[in-house]
Amino acid sequence: MDFGDAITAAKSGVRVARRDWNGKGMWVTRPGTLDIPTDKSWAVQSRLYAEQNWGTATVLPCLTMKTESGKILTEWLASQTDMEADDWEIVS
């Protein structure tokens, strides 16, 4: 599938990846808007903001990637090559 189809799939909550990525086990998804409670916030400034905002901070949707090393990268940006590729697929 192309990048547009991959984004549409990711918006529905599934994981997508490029077949030809060098890194194995990588995927991208797009979680929806989340209201994160103060005690669940991992960033100090976000936690302070949540404390001042009745105990929650609203986190907007963004593309999130699981990297080859097993770490989560928030706000992943696709390269031009990724956007032009037709080898996107849904992964389980």
C-alpha atoms as an extended CHARMM CRD file, in Angstrom:
* protein
*
        92  EXT
         1         1  MET       CA              0.0000000000        0.0000000000        0.0000000000  PROA      1               0.0000000000
         2         2  ASP       CA              1.1170000000        3.6170000000       -0.3770000000  PROA      2               0.0000000000
         3         3  PHE       CA              1.8610000000        6.1120000000        2.3980000000  PROA      3               0.0000000000
         4         4  GLY       CA             -1.6350000000        7.6260000000        2.3090000000  PROA      4               0.0000000000
         5         5  ASP       CA             -3.1710000000        4.2020000000        2.9030000000  PROA      5               0.0000000000
         6         6  ALA       CA             -0.6190000000        3.5280000000        5.6530000000  PROA      6               0.0000000000
         7         7  ILE       CA             -1.5410000000        6.7640000000        7.4480000000  PROA      7               0.0000000000
         8         8  THR       CA             -5.2360000000        5.9430000000        7.1730000000  PROA      8               0.0000000000
         9         9  ALA       CA             -4.5520000000        2.4950000000        8.6500000000  PROA      9               0.0000000000
        10        10  ALA       CA             -2.3980000000        3.9400000000       11.4410000000  PROA      10              0.0000000000
        11        11  LYS       CA             -5.1600000000        6.4060000000       12.3190000000  PROA      11              0.0000000000
        12        12  SER       CA             -7.4590000000        3.4350000000       12.8870000000  PROA      12              0.0000000000
        13        13  GLY       CA             -5.0100000000        2.1230000000       15.4980000000  PROA      13              0.0000000000
        14        14  VAL       CA             -3.1620000000       -0.5950000000       13.5960000000  PROA      14              0.0000000000
        15        15  ARG       CA              0.6010000000       -0.8720000000       13.1750000000  PROA      15              0.0000000000
        16        16  VAL       CA              2.1420000000       -0.2700000000        9.7680000000  PROA      16              0.0000000000
        17        17  ALA       CA              5.6720000000       -0.7550000000        8.4810000000  PROA      17              0.0000000000
        18        18  ARG       CA              7.6330000000       -0.6740000000        5.2810000000  PROA      18              0.0000000000
        19        19  ARG       CA              8.5220000000       -4.1010000000        3.9290000000  PROA      19              0.0000000000
        20        20  ASP       CA             11.9490000000       -2.8290000000        2.8510000000  PROA      20              0.0000000000
        21        21  TRP       CA             13.0170000000       -1.1340000000        6.0970000000  PROA      21              0.0000000000
        22        22  ASN       CA             16.4660000000       -2.2830000000        7.1960000000  PROA      22              0.0000000000
        23        23  GLY       CA             15.4620000000       -2.4160000000       10.8600000000  PROA      23              0.0000000000
        24        24  LYS       CA             13.5250000000       -5.5390000000       11.7810000000  PROA      24              0.0000000000
        25        25  GLY       CA             10.4620000000       -5.3840000000       14.0180000000  PROA      25              0.0000000000
        26        26  MET       CA              9.9320000000       -1.6560000000       13.4670000000  PROA      26              0.0000000000
        27        27  TRP       CA              6.4420000000       -0.2470000000       13.0870000000  PROA      27              0.0000000000
        28        28  VAL       CA              4.5130000000        3.0280000000       13.1600000000  PROA      28              0.0000000000
        29        29  THR       CA              1.0840000000        3.7970000000       14.5920000000  PROA      29              0.0000000000
        30        30  ARG       CA             -0.9060000000        6.8780000000       15.5160000000  PROA      30              0.0000000000
        31        31  PRO       CA             -2.5570000000        6.8040000000       18.9090000000  PROA      31              0.0000000000
        32        32  GLY       CA             -5.5070000000        9.1350000000       19.3500000000  PROA      32              0.0000000000
        33        33  THR       CA             -5.7480000000       12.0280000000       21.7670000000  PROA      33              0.0000000000
        34        34  LEU       CA             -4.9590000000       10.9560000000       25.3120000000  PROA      34              0.0000000000
        35        35  ASP       CA             -5.6630000000       12.6330000000       28.6370000000  PROA      35              0.0000000000
        36        36  ILE       CA             -2.6380000000       11.7240000000       30.7280000000  PROA      36              0.0000000000
        37        37  PRO       CA             -3.0490000000       11.9620000000       34.5190000000  PROA      37              0.0000000000
        38        38  THR       CA             -0.3410000000       13.7560000000       36.4720000000  PROA      38              0.0000000000
        39        39  ASP       CA              1.0840000000       10.5670000000       37.9940000000  PROA      39              0.0000000000
        40        40  LYS       CA              1.4360000000        8.9270000000       34.5350000000  PROA      40              0.0000000000
        41        41  SER       CA              3.3340000000       11.8000000000       32.8930000000  PROA      41              0.0000000000
        42        42  TRP       CA              6.9340000000       10.8840000000       32.0740000000  PROA      42              0.0000000000
        43        43  ALA       CA              8.2340000000       14.4140000000       31.3250000000  PROA      43              0.0000000000
        44        44  VAL       CA              8.8260000000       16.8170000000       34.2120000000  PROA      44              0.0000000000
        45        45  GLN       CA              7.3830000000       19.8470000000       32.4120000000  PROA      45              0.0000000000
        46        46  SER       CA              4.3310000000       17.8730000000       31.2700000000  PROA      46              0.0000000000
        47        47  ARG       CA              3.7770000000       16.6650000000       34.8340000000  PROA      47              0.0000000000
        48        48  LEU       CA              4.0030000000       20.2410000000       36.1720000000  PROA      48              0.0000000000
        49        49  TYR       CA              1.5540000000       21.4270000000       33.5300000000  PROA      49              0.0000000000
        50        50  ALA       CA             -0.8530000000       18.5950000000       34.3670000000  PROA      50              0.0000000000
        51        51  GLU       CA             -0.7070000000       19.5250000000       38.0460000000  PROA      51              0.0000000000
        52        52  GLN       CA             -1.7350000000       23.0730000000       37.1090000000  PROA      52              0.0000000000
        53        53  ASN       CA             -4.4170000000       21.7990000000       34.6950000000  PROA      53              0.0000000000
        54        54  TRP       CA             -6.7100000000       19.9270000000       37.1100000000  PROA      54              0.0000000000
        55        55  GLY       CA             -4.5150000000       16.8440000000       37.1470000000  PROA      55              0.0000000000
        56        56  THR       CA             -4.3280000000       15.9530000000       33.4510000000  PROA      56              0.0000000000
        57        57  ALA       CA             -2.5750000000       17.0050000000       30.2780000000  PROA      57              0.0000000000
        58        58  THR       CA             -4.1210000000       16.3470000000       26.8790000000  PROA      58              0.0000000000
        59        59  VAL       CA             -1.6140000000       14.7720000000       24.4820000000  PROA      59              0.0000000000
        60        60  LEU       CA             -2.4320000000       15.2500000000       20.8080000000  PROA      60              0.0000000000
        61        61  PRO       CA             -2.1510000000       12.4550000000       18.2320000000  PROA      61              0.0000000000
        62        62  CYS       CA              1.1890000000       11.9070000000       16.5180000000  PROA      62              0.0000000000
        63        63  LEU       CA              2.9560000000        9.1630000000       14.6040000000  PROA      63              0.0000000000
        64        64  THR       CA              4.7740000000        6.8840000000       17.0230000000  PROA      64              0.0000000000
        65        65  MET       CA              7.4410000000        4.3750000000       16.0100000000  PROA      65              0.0000000000
        66        66  LYS       CA              8.7750000000        1.2530000000       17.7050000000  PROA      66              0.0000000000
        67        67  THR       CA             12.4410000000        1.2330000000       16.8040000000  PROA      67              0.0000000000
        68        68  GLU       CA             14.6130000000       -1.7740000000       16.0320000000  PROA      68              0.0000000000
        69        69  SER       CA             16.1330000000       -1.4720000000       19.5310000000  PROA      69              0.0000000000
        70        70  GLY       CA             12.6700000000       -1.7810000000       21.1130000000  PROA      70              0.0000000000
        71        71  LYS       CA             12.3130000000        1.8510000000       22.1400000000  PROA      71              0.0000000000
        72        72  ILE       CA              9.2990000000        4.0400000000       21.3850000000  PROA      72              0.0000000000
        73        73  LEU       CA              9.9190000000        7.2060000000       19.3900000000  PROA      73              0.0000000000
        74        74  THR       CA              7.1190000000        9.7510000000       19.6750000000  PROA      74              0.0000000000
        75        75  GLU       CA              6.4570000000       12.2670000000       16.9280000000  PROA      75              0.0000000000
        76        76  TRP       CA              8.1800000000       10.1940000000       14.2220000000  PROA      76              0.0000000000
        77        77  LEU       CA              8.5500000000       12.0060000000       10.9020000000  PROA      77              0.0000000000
        78        78  ALA       CA              8.4990000000       10.1440000000        7.6120000000  PROA      78              0.0000000000
        79        79  SER       CA             11.2780000000       10.7830000000        5.1200000000  PROA      79              0.0000000000
        80        80  GLN       CA             10.4800000000       11.6770000000        1.5260000000  PROA      80              0.0000000000
        81        81  THR       CA             11.4940000000        8.1280000000        0.5970000000  PROA      81              0.0000000000
        82        82  ASP       CA              8.9810000000        6.7440000000        3.1340000000  PROA      82              0.0000000000
        83        83  MET       CA              6.2450000000        9.0030000000        1.7480000000  PROA      83              0.0000000000
        84        84  GLU       CA              6.9140000000        7.9380000000       -1.8440000000  PROA      84              0.0000000000
        85        85  ALA       CA              7.1620000000        4.2040000000       -1.0600000000  PROA      85              0.0000000000
        86        86  ASP       CA              4.5080000000        1.6640000000       -2.0580000000  PROA      86              0.0000000000
        87        87  ASP       CA              5.7820000000       -1.1410000000        0.1880000000  PROA      87              0.0000000000
        88        88  TRP       CA              3.7900000000       -0.2160000000        3.3180000000  PROA      88              0.0000000000
        89        89  GLU       CA              1.9040000000       -3.0380000000        4.9950000000  PROA      89              0.0000000000
        90        90  ILE       CA             -0.1280000000       -3.7080000000        8.1210000000  PROA      90              0.0000000000
        91        91  VAL       CA              1.7800000000       -5.6800000000       10.7500000000  PROA      91              0.0000000000
        92        92  SER       CA              0.4260000000       -7.6200000000       13.7100000000  PROA      92              0.0000000000
